[in-house]
Amino acid sequence: MRGFSPKRGRSTSRLSKYDKVRLVIDKDFPTVWFSSGEVQSMCEGEFKELISLSTVSTYLSGMADCGFLMENQASGSRKYRMVTEIMKRVIVR
């Protein structure tokens, strides 16, 4: 059935692209560093629809700006990681 994700047990066709990116990050990258290309690939595989790399990059940058993700740029490669509750406590101190 199109738009249904058995892994999540609910319809995903009504979710925005932004919400789909967040779901993929929550599910597939909860504790590791990842790139926008990796998120793009997982989104396309999970939801069976195309999403541009520039769209994913924009969403990840915004998530980093609002504190949901940490961002690290080394040697021209930008990586992201979810900010966990434990990290938030350490960062605030």
Biopython code that builds the backbone (N, CA, C, O; Angstrom):
import numpy as np
from Bio.PDB.StructureBuilder import StructureBuilder

atoms = [
    (1, "MET", "N", (0.838, -1.173, 0.000)),
    (1, "MET", "CA", (0.000, 0.000, 0.000)),
    (1, "MET", "C", (0.888, 1.242, 0.000)),
    (1, "MET", "O", (1.768, 1.374, 0.850)),
    (2, "ARG", "N", (0.669, 2.127, -0.920)),
    (2, "ARG", "CA", (1.498, 3.328, -1.054)),
    (2, "ARG", "C", (1.256, 4.271, 0.113)),
    (2, "ARG", "O", (0.112, 4.494, 0.511)),
    (3, "GLY", "N", (2.336, 4.827, 0.663)),
    (3, "GLY", "CA", (2.221, 5.790, 1.741)),
    (3, "GLY", "C", (2.063, 5.157, 3.110)),
    (3, "GLY", "O", (1.827, 5.859, 4.093)),
    (4, "PHE", "N", (2.192, 3.827, 3.187)),
    (4, "PHE", "CA", (2.078, 3.161, 4.475)),
    (4, "PHE", "C", (3.410, 2.550, 4.820)),
    (4, "PHE", "O", (4.020, 1.857, 4.006)),
    (5, "SER", "N", (3.858, 2.807, 6.021)),
    (5, "SER", "CA", (5.130, 2.262, 6.453)),
    (5, "SER", "C", (4.886, 1.184, 7.497)),
    (5, "SER", "O", (4.526, 1.497, 8.631)),
    (6, "PRO", "N", (5.077, -0.094, 7.129)),
    (6, "PRO", "CA", (4.848, -1.158, 8.098)),
    (6, "PRO", "C", (5.765, -1.051, 9.304)),
    (6, "PRO", "O", (5.398, -1.477, 10.400)),
    (7, "LYS", "N", (6.953, -0.490, 9.119)),
    (7, "LYS", "CA", (7.877, -0.331, 10.239)),
    (7, "LYS", "C", (7.311, 0.621, 11.287)),
    (7, "LYS", "O", (7.562, 0.459, 12.481)),
    (8, "ARG", "N", (6.564, 1.593, 10.844)),
    (8, "ARG", "CA", (6.014, 2.575, 11.767)),
    (8, "ARG", "C", (4.548, 2.282, 12.095)),
    (8, "ARG", "O", (4.019, 2.794, 13.081)),
    (9, "GLY", "N", (3.896, 1.461, 11.275)),
    (9, "GLY", "CA", (2.531, 1.077, 11.527)),
    (9, "GLY", "C", (1.513, 2.185, 11.316)),
    (9, "GLY", "O", (0.439, 2.158, 11.917)),
    (10, "ARG", "N", (1.827, 3.145, 10.483)),
    (10, "ARG", "CA", (0.887, 4.239, 10.219)),
    (10, "ARG", "C", (1.144, 4.833, 8.851)),
    (10, "ARG", "O", (2.179, 4.585, 8.233)),
    (11, "SER", "N", (0.197, 5.612, 8.392)),
    (11, "SER", "CA", (0.328, 6.253, 7.092)),
    (11, "SER", "C", (1.355, 7.368, 7.170)),
    (11, "SER", "O", (1.369, 8.150, 8.120)),
    (12, "THR", "N", (2.207, 7.434, 6.170)),
    (12, "THR", "CA", (3.216, 8.492, 6.123)),
    (12, "THR", "C", (2.959, 9.452, 4.971)),
    (12, "THR", "O", (3.701, 10.418, 4.797)),
    (13, "SER", "N", (1.914, 9.200, 4.178)),
    (13, "SER", "CA", (1.677, 10.022, 2.995)),
    (13, "SER", "C", (1.311, 11.461, 3.348)),
    (13, "SER", "O", (1.512, 12.356, 2.526)),
    (14, "ARG", "N", (0.788, 11.706, 4.526)),
    (14, "ARG", "CA", (0.390, 13.058, 4.913)),
    (14, "ARG", "C", (1.504, 13.841, 5.599)),
    (14, "ARG", "O", (1.345, 15.029, 5.880)),
    (15, "LEU", "N", (2.610, 13.193, 5.867)),
    (15, "LEU", "CA", (3.718, 13.879, 6.525)),
    (15, "LEU", "C", (4.431, 14.797, 5.544)),
    (15, "LEU", "O", (4.544, 14.486, 4.358)),
    (16, "SER", "N", (4.905, 15.920, 6.042)),
    (16, "SER", "CA", (5.706, 16.814, 5.210)),
    (16, "SER", "C", (7.088, 16.200, 5.007)),
    (16, "SER", "O", (7.476, 15.278, 5.725)),
    (17, "LYS", "N", (7.820, 16.710, 4.035)),
    (17, "LYS", "CA", (9.193, 16.235, 3.816)),
    (17, "LYS", "C", (10.034, 16.468, 5.060)),
    (17, "LYS", "O", (10.854, 15.628, 5.430)),
    (18, "TYR", "N", (9.830, 17.614, 5.705)),
    (18, "TYR", "CA", (10.570, 17.932, 6.933)),
    (18, "TYR", "C", (10.311, 16.860, 7.995)),
    (18, "TYR", "O", (11.249, 16.370, 8.624)),
    (19, "ASP", "N", (9.049, 16.499, 8.195)),
    (19, "ASP", "CA", (8.703, 15.480, 9.188)),
    (19, "ASP", "C", (9.306, 14.128, 8.839)),
    (19, "ASP", "O", (9.730, 13.384, 9.723)),
    (20, "LYS", "N", (9.346, 13.811, 7.553)),
    (20, "LYS", "CA", (9.948, 12.551, 7.118)),
    (20, "LYS", "C", (11.444, 12.535, 7.404)),
    (20, "LYS", "O", (11.987, 11.512, 7.820)),
    (21, "VAL", "N", (12.104, 13.652, 7.184)),
    (21, "VAL", "CA", (13.537, 13.754, 7.509)),
    (21, "VAL", "C", (13.740, 13.551, 9.008)),
    (21, "VAL", "O", (14.638, 12.815, 9.416)),
    (22, "ARG", "N", (12.920, 14.192, 9.825)),
    (22, "ARG", "CA", (13.029, 14.024, 11.288)),
    (22, "ARG", "C", (12.813, 12.576, 11.703)),
    (22, "ARG", "O", (13.537, 12.062, 12.555)),
    (23, "LEU", "N", (11.828, 11.916, 11.112)),
    (23, "LEU", "CA", (11.576, 10.513, 11.445)),
    (23, "LEU", "C", (12.770, 9.632, 11.108)),
    (23, "LEU", "O", (13.142, 8.756, 11.889)),
    (24, "VAL", "N", (13.364, 9.863, 9.951)),
    (24, "VAL", "CA", (14.534, 9.071, 9.553)),
    (24, "VAL", "C", (15.687, 9.302, 10.519)),
    (24, "VAL", "O", (16.369, 8.353, 10.907)),
    (25, "ILE", "N", (15.910, 10.542, 10.908)),
    (25, "ILE", "CA", (16.988, 10.835, 11.863)),
    (25, "ILE", "C", (16.725, 10.127, 13.189)),
    (25, "ILE", "O", (17.619, 9.490, 13.746)),
    (26, "ASP", "N", (15.499, 10.238, 13.691)),
    (26, "ASP", "CA", (15.145, 9.584, 14.957)),
    (26, "ASP", "C", (15.349, 8.075, 14.896)),
    (26, "ASP", "O", (15.847, 7.468, 15.843)),
    (27, "LYS", "N", (14.962, 7.480, 13.780)),
    (27, "LYS", "CA", (15.005, 6.026, 13.651)),
    (27, "LYS", "C", (16.394, 5.495, 13.307)),
    (27, "LYS", "O", (16.857, 4.526, 13.908)),
    (28, "ASP", "N", (17.053, 6.124, 12.351)),
    (28, "ASP", "CA", (18.281, 5.548, 11.797)),
    (28, "ASP", "C", (19.584, 6.159, 12.310)),
    (28, "ASP", "O", (20.645, 5.548, 12.181)),
    (29, "PHE", "N", (19.514, 7.350, 12.886)),
    (29, "PHE", "CA", (20.745, 8.030, 13.314)),
    (29, "PHE", "C", (20.620, 8.612, 14.727)),
    (29, "PHE", "O", (20.994, 9.765, 14.937)),
    (30, "PRO", "N", (20.109, 7.856, 15.694)),
    (30, "PRO", "CA", (19.879, 8.462, 17.013)),
    (30, "PRO", "C", (21.151, 8.809, 17.785)),
    (30, "PRO", "O", (21.121, 9.698, 18.636)),
    (31, "THR", "N", (22.266, 8.131, 17.510)),
    (31, "THR", "CA", (23.473, 8.355, 18.314)),
    (31, "THR", "C", (24.752, 8.475, 17.498)),
    (31, "THR", "O", (25.847, 8.468, 18.062)),
    (32, "VAL", "N", (24.630, 8.586, 16.182)),
    (32, "VAL", "CA", (25.833, 8.617, 15.338)),
    (32, "VAL", "C", (25.860, 9.882, 14.482)),
    (32, "VAL", "O", (24.833, 10.521, 14.258)),
    (33, "TRP", "N", (27.048, 10.224, 14.014)),
    (33, "TRP", "CA", (27.203, 11.338, 13.080)),
    (33, "TRP", "C", (26.728, 10.886, 11.711)),
    (33, "TRP", "O", (26.914, 9.726, 11.345)),
    (34, "PHE", "N", (26.118, 11.786, 10.948)),
    (34, "PHE", "CA", (25.599, 11.462, 9.627)),
    (34, "PHE", "C", (25.684, 12.674, 8.720)),
    (34, "PHE", "O", (25.794, 13.808, 9.187)),
    (35, "SER", "N", (25.631, 12.425, 7.419)),
    (35, "SER", "CA", (25.687, 13.499, 6.422)),
    (35, "SER", "C", (24.305, 13.706, 5.809)),
    (35, "SER", "O", (23.407, 12.880, 5.975)),
    (36, "SER", "N", (24.154, 14.796, 5.115)),
    (36, "SER", "CA", (22.887, 15.067, 4.423)),
    (36, "SER", "C", (22.637, 14.015, 3.339)),
    (36, "SER", "O", (21.491, 13.636, 3.098)),
    (37, "GLY", "N", (23.690, 13.547, 2.695)),
    (37, "GLY", "CA", (23.545, 12.508, 1.676)),
    (37, "GLY", "C", (23.035, 11.195, 2.253)),
    (37, "GLY", "O", (22.235, 10.502, 1.626)),
    (38, "GLU", "N", (23.498, 10.860, 3.439)),
    (38, "GLU", "CA", (23.031, 9.636, 4.093)),
    (38, "GLU", "C", (21.544, 9.744, 4.449)),
    (38, "GLU", "O", (20.786, 8.789, 4.278)),
    (39, "VAL", "N", (21.140, 10.908, 4.941)),
    (39, "VAL", "CA", (19.728, 11.116, 5.274)),
    (39, "VAL", "C", (18.881, 11.076, 4.004)),
    (39, "VAL", "O", (17.800, 10.486, 3.994)),
    (40, "GLN", "N", (19.367, 11.700, 2.940)),
    (40, "GLN", "CA", (18.643, 11.679, 1.667)),
    (40, "GLN", "C", (18.417, 10.238, 1.208)),
    (40, "GLN", "O", (17.303, 9.867, 0.836)),
    (41, "SER", "N", (19.458, 9.444, 1.237)),
    (41, "SER", "CA", (19.374, 8.054, 0.799)),
    (41, "SER", "C", (18.382, 7.253, 1.648)),
    (41, "SER", "O", (17.584, 6.483, 1.112)),
    (42, "MET", "N", (18.432, 7.434, 2.956)),
    (42, "MET", "CA", (17.524, 6.704, 3.840)),
    (42, "MET", "C", (16.081, 7.158, 3.644)),
    (42, "MET", "O", (15.168, 6.333, 3.672)),
    (43, "CYS", "N", (15.863, 8.451, 3.449)),
    (43, "CYS", "CA", (14.503, 8.967, 3.199)),
    (43, "CYS", "C", (13.931, 8.377, 1.917)),
    (43, "CYS", "O", (12.782, 7.936, 1.885)),
    (44, "GLU", "N", (14.731, 8.373, 0.873)),
    (44, "GLU", "CA", (14.252, 7.851, -0.406)),
    (44, "GLU", "C", (13.953, 6.355, -0.311)),
    (44, "GLU", "O", (12.984, 5.874, -0.898)),
    (45, "GLY", "N", (14.779, 5.630, 0.420)),
    (45, "GLY", "CA", (14.533, 4.201, 0.601)),
    (45, "GLY", "C", (13.324, 3.921, 1.469)),
    (45, "GLY", "O", (12.539, 3.019, 1.176)),
    (46, "GLU", "N", (13.175, 4.674, 2.514)),
    (46, "GLU", "CA", (12.082, 4.465, 3.469)),
    (46, "GLU", "C", (10.725, 4.857, 2.898)),
    (46, "GLU", "O", (9.746, 4.127, 3.051)),
    (47, "PHE", "N", (10.671, 6.013, 2.238)),
    (47, "PHE", "CA", (9.385, 6.550, 1.809)),
    (47, "PHE", "C", (9.119, 6.388, 0.316)),
    (47, "PHE", "O", (8.051, 6.757, -0.171)),
    (48, "LYS", "N", (10.096, 5.832, -0.412)),
    (48, "LYS", "CA", (9.928, 5.563, -1.844)),
    (48, "LYS", "C", (9.531, 6.795, -2.647)),
    (48, "LYS", "O", (8.708, 6.725, -3.560)),
    (49, "GLU", "N", (10.137, 7.931, -2.285)),
    (49, "GLU", "CA", (9.932, 9.159, -3.056)),
    (49, "GLU", "C", (11.210, 9.966, -3.030)),
    (49, "GLU", "O", (11.985, 9.892, -2.076)),
    (50, "LEU", "N", (11.429, 10.737, -4.082)),
    (50, "LEU", "CA", (12.647, 11.525, -4.196)),
    (50, "LEU", "C", (12.591, 12.753, -3.292)),
    (50, "LEU", "O", (11.537, 13.358, -3.094)),
    (51, "ILE", "N", (13.744, 13.095, -2.757)),
    (51, "ILE", "CA", (13.915, 14.337, -2.017)),
    (51, "ILE", "C", (15.298, 14.866, -2.396)),
    (51, "ILE", "O", (16.280, 14.124, -2.362)),
    (52, "SER", "N", (15.374, 16.133, -2.750)),
    (52, "SER", "CA", (16.657, 16.661, -3.232)),
    (52, "SER", "C", (17.644, 16.831, -2.080)),
    (52, "SER", "O", (17.264, 17.048, -0.930)),
    (53, "LEU", "N", (18.914, 16.727, -2.429)),
    (53, "LEU", "CA", (19.977, 16.905, -1.440)),
    (53, "LEU", "C", (19.941, 18.312, -0.863)),
    (53, "LEU", "O", (20.202, 18.494, 0.326)),
    (54, "SER", "N", (19.624, 19.306, -1.677)),
    (54, "SER", "CA", (19.564, 20.679, -1.174)),
    (54, "SER", "C", (18.436, 20.847, -0.160)),
    (54, "SER", "O", (18.584, 21.599, 0.804)),
    (55, "THR", "N", (17.321, 20.165, -0.361)),
    (55, "THR", "CA", (16.218, 20.220, 0.600)),
    (55, "THR", "C", (16.637, 19.602, 1.925)),
    (55, "THR", "O", (16.407, 20.181, 2.987)),
    (56, "VAL", "N", (17.251, 18.428, 1.862)),
    (56, "VAL", "CA", (17.717, 17.768, 3.083)),
    (56, "VAL", "C", (18.736, 18.648, 3.800)),
    (56, "VAL", "O", (18.663, 18.815, 5.017)),
    (57, "SER", "N", (19.680, 19.208, 3.058)),
    (57, "SER", "CA", (20.707, 20.069, 3.661)),
    (57, "SER", "C", (20.093, 21.280, 4.346)),
    (57, "SER", "O", (20.517, 21.665, 5.435)),
    (58, "THR", "N", (19.100, 21.877, 3.710)),
    (58, "THR", "CA", (18.421, 23.034, 4.301)),
    (58, "THR", "C", (17.729, 22.643, 5.601)),
    (58, "THR", "O", (17.828, 23.357, 6.599)),
    (59, "TYR", "N", (17.031, 21.514, 5.593)),
    (59, "TYR", "CA", (16.339, 21.059, 6.802)),
    (59, "TYR", "C", (17.328, 20.759, 7.922)),
    (59, "TYR", "O", (17.095, 21.137, 9.070)),
    (60, "LEU", "N", (18.429, 20.084, 7.601)),
    (60, "LEU", "CA", (19.420, 19.752, 8.629)),
    (60, "LEU", "C", (20.054, 21.008, 9.213)),
    (60, "LEU", "O", (20.270, 21.090, 10.422)),
    (61, "SER", "N", (20.350, 21.973, 8.375)),
    (61, "SER", "CA", (20.915, 23.229, 8.852)),
    (61, "SER", "C", (19.940, 23.930, 9.801)),
    (61, "SER", "O", (20.344, 24.449, 10.841)),
    (62, "GLY", "N", (18.676, 23.940, 9.441)),
    (62, "GLY", "CA", (17.665, 24.541, 10.308)),
    (62, "GLY", "C", (17.529, 23.807, 11.630)),
    (62, "GLY", "O", (17.363, 24.433, 12.676)),
    (63, "MET", "N", (17.599, 22.481, 11.587)),
    (63, "MET", "CA", (17.527, 21.681, 12.816)),
    (63, "MET", "C", (18.731, 21.951, 13.713)),
    (63, "MET", "O", (18.616, 21.935, 14.938)),
    (64, "ALA", "N", (19.883, 22.198, 13.097)),
    (64, "ALA", "CA", (21.075, 22.541, 13.876)),
    (64, "ALA", "C", (20.923, 23.937, 14.490)),
    (64, "ALA", "O", (21.306, 24.159, 15.639)),
    (65, "ASP", "N", (20.369, 24.864, 13.726)),
    (65, "ASP", "CA", (20.160, 26.228, 14.234)),
    (65, "ASP", "C", (19.227, 26.260, 15.437)),
    (65, "ASP", "O", (19.406, 27.077, 16.340)),
    (66, "CYS", "N", (18.229, 25.375, 15.456)),
    (66, "CYS", "CA", (17.272, 25.388, 16.569)),
    (66, "CYS", "C", (17.684, 24.464, 17.711)),
    (66, "CYS", "O", (16.956, 24.355, 18.698)),
    (67, "GLY", "N", (18.828, 23.797, 17.602)),
    (67, "GLY", "CA", (19.351, 23.000, 18.712)),
    (67, "GLY", "C", (18.967, 21.537, 18.707)),
    (67, "GLY", "O", (19.313, 20.819, 19.645)),
    (68, "PHE", "N", (18.262, 21.064, 17.683)),
    (68, "PHE", "CA", (17.904, 19.651, 17.594)),
    (68, "PHE", "C", (19.105, 18.804, 17.188)),
    (68, "PHE", "O", (19.238, 17.656, 17.614)),
    (69, "LEU", "N", (19.990, 19.386, 16.350)),
    (69, "LEU", "CA", (21.189, 18.687, 15.887)),
    (69, "LEU", "C", (22.443, 19.462, 16.245)),
    (69, "LEU", "O", (22.419, 20.685, 16.380)),
    (70, "MET", "N", (23.543, 18.726, 16.399)),
    (70, "MET", "CA", (24.877, 19.326, 16.483)),
    (70, "MET", "C", (25.445, 19.265, 15.078)),
    (70, "MET", "O", (25.096, 18.386, 14.290)),
    (71, "GLU", "N", (26.323, 20.209, 14.773)),
    (71, "GLU", "CA", (26.908, 20.284, 13.428)),
    (71, "GLU", "C", (28.420, 20.319, 13.555)),
    (71, "GLU", "O", (28.964, 20.988, 14.433)),
    (72, "ASN", "N", (29.097, 19.593, 12.672)),
    (72, "ASN", "CA", (30.551, 19.577, 12.655)),
    (72, "ASN", "C", (31.008, 19.613, 11.204)),
    (72, "ASN", "O", (30.577, 18.804, 10.382)),
    (73, "GLN", "N", (31.882, 20.559, 10.905)),
    (73, "GLN", "CA", (32.398, 20.647, 9.543)),
    (73, "GLN", "C", (33.906, 20.497, 9.585)),
    (73, "GLN", "O", (34.614, 21.310, 10.178)),
    (74, "ALA", "N", (34.384, 19.441, 8.942)),
    (74, "ALA", "CA", (35.827, 19.195, 8.878)),
    (74, "ALA", "C", (36.175, 18.805, 7.450)),
    (74, "ALA", "O", (35.499, 17.979, 6.838)),
    (75, "SER", "N", (37.202, 19.388, 6.943)),
    (75, "SER", "CA", (37.717, 19.123, 5.593)),
    (75, "SER", "C", (36.617, 19.126, 4.528)),
    (75, "SER", "O", (36.548, 18.235, 3.681)),
    (76, "GLY", "N", (35.773, 20.133, 4.591)),
    (76, "GLY", "CA", (34.753, 20.305, 3.571)),
    (76, "GLY", "C", (33.563, 19.383, 3.681)),
    (76, "GLY", "O", (32.664, 19.440, 2.842)),
    (77, "SER", "N", (33.532, 18.540, 4.685)),
    (77, "SER", "CA", (32.435, 17.605, 4.866)),
    (77, "SER", "C", (31.651, 17.968, 6.125)),
    (77, "SER", "O", (32.216, 18.004, 7.218)),
    (78, "ARG", "N", (30.376, 18.234, 5.980)),
    (78, "ARG", "CA", (29.537, 18.609, 7.119)),
    (78, "ARG", "C", (28.813, 17.376, 7.635)),
    (78, "ARG", "O", (28.207, 16.628, 6.867)),
    (79, "LYS", "N", (28.883, 17.176, 8.940)),
    (79, "LYS", "CA", (28.217, 16.052, 9.597)),
    (79, "LYS", "C", (27.295, 16.589, 10.689)),
    (79, "LYS", "O", (27.518, 17.667, 11.240)),
    (80, "TYR", "N", (26.267, 15.818, 10.985)),
    (80, "TYR", "CA", (25.288, 16.193, 11.999)),
    (80, "TYR", "C", (25.098, 15.040, 12.969)),
    (80, "TYR", "O", (25.390, 13.883, 12.664)),
    (81, "ARG", "N", (24.596, 15.394, 14.151)),
    (81, "ARG", "CA", (24.283, 14.386, 15.168)),
    (81, "ARG", "C", (23.156, 14.920, 16.027)),
    (81, "ARG", "O", (23.112, 16.111, 16.336)),
    (82, "MET", "N", (22.240, 14.036, 16.414)),
    (82, "MET", "CA", (21.148, 14.459, 17.284)),
    (82, "MET", "C", (21.686, 14.899, 18.633)),
    (82, "MET", "O", (22.632, 14.312, 19.159)),
    (83, "VAL", "N", (21.087, 15.922, 19.178)),
    (83, "VAL", "CA", (21.427, 16.367, 20.528)),
    (83, "VAL", "C", (20.505, 15.621, 21.481)),
    (83, "VAL", "O", (19.290, 15.815, 21.452)),
    (84, "THR", "N", (21.072, 14.774, 22.320)),
    (84, "THR", "CA", (20.285, 14.004, 23.276)),
    (84, "THR", "C", (20.081, 14.809, 24.553)),
    (84, "THR", "O", (20.710, 15.848, 24.747)),
    (85, "GLU", "N", (19.215, 14.332, 25.405)),
    (85, "GLU", "CA", (18.962, 15.008, 26.681)),
    (85, "GLU", "C", (20.241, 15.089, 27.518)),
    (85, "GLU", "O", (20.493, 16.097, 28.178)),
    (86, "ILE", "N", (21.036, 14.037, 27.487)),
    (86, "ILE", "CA", (22.292, 14.047, 28.249)),
    (86, "ILE", "C", (23.227, 15.114, 27.699)),
    (86, "ILE", "O", (23.862, 15.836, 28.468)),
    (87, "MET", "N", (23.320, 15.222, 26.374)),
    (87, "MET", "CA", (24.171, 16.248, 25.760)),
    (87, "MET", "C", (23.683, 17.640, 26.127)),
    (87, "MET", "O", (24.488, 18.534, 26.389)),
    (88, "LYS", "N", (22.368, 17.828, 26.146)),
    (88, "LYS", "CA", (21.818, 19.134, 26.497)),
    (88, "LYS", "C", (22.241, 19.547, 27.900)),
    (88, "LYS", "O", (22.586, 20.705, 28.136)),
    (89, "ARG", "N", (22.212, 18.597, 28.828)),
    (89, "ARG", "CA", (22.614, 18.882, 30.214)),
    (89, "ARG", "C", (24.093, 19.261, 30.289)),
    (89, "ARG", "O", (24.465, 20.164, 31.039)),
    (90, "VAL", "N", (24.930, 18.578, 29.519)),
    (90, "VAL", "CA", (26.374, 18.852, 29.525)),
    (90, "VAL", "C", (26.656, 20.204, 28.878)),
    (90, "VAL", "O", (27.486, 20.969, 29.369)),
    (91, "ILE", "N", (25.973, 20.496, 27.788)),
    (91, "ILE", "CA", (26.196, 21.748, 27.067)),
    (91, "ILE", "C", (25.763, 22.954, 27.894)),
    (91, "ILE", "O", (26.422, 23.993, 27.868)),
    (92, "VAL", "N", (24.671, 22.822, 28.621)),
    (92, "VAL", "CA", (24.125, 23.921, 29.416)),
    (92, "VAL", "C", (25.033, 24.280, 30.573)),
    (92, "VAL", "O", (25.100, 25.448, 30.954)),
    (93, "ARG", "N", (25.724, 23.325, 31.136)),
    (93, "ARG", "CA", (26.588, 23.576, 32.307)),
    (93, "ARG", "C", (27.677, 24.490, 32.019)),
    (93, "ARG", "O", (28.479, 24.792, 32.903)),
]
sb = StructureBuilder()
sb.init_structure("model")
sb.init_model(0)
sb.init_chain("A")
sb.init_seg("    ")
for serial, (resi, resn, name, xyz) in enumerate(atoms, 1):
    if name == "N":
        sb.init_residue(resn, " ", resi, " ")
    sb.init_atom(name, np.array(xyz, "f"), 0.0, 1.0, " ", f" {name:<3s}", serial, name[0])
structure = sb.get_structure()
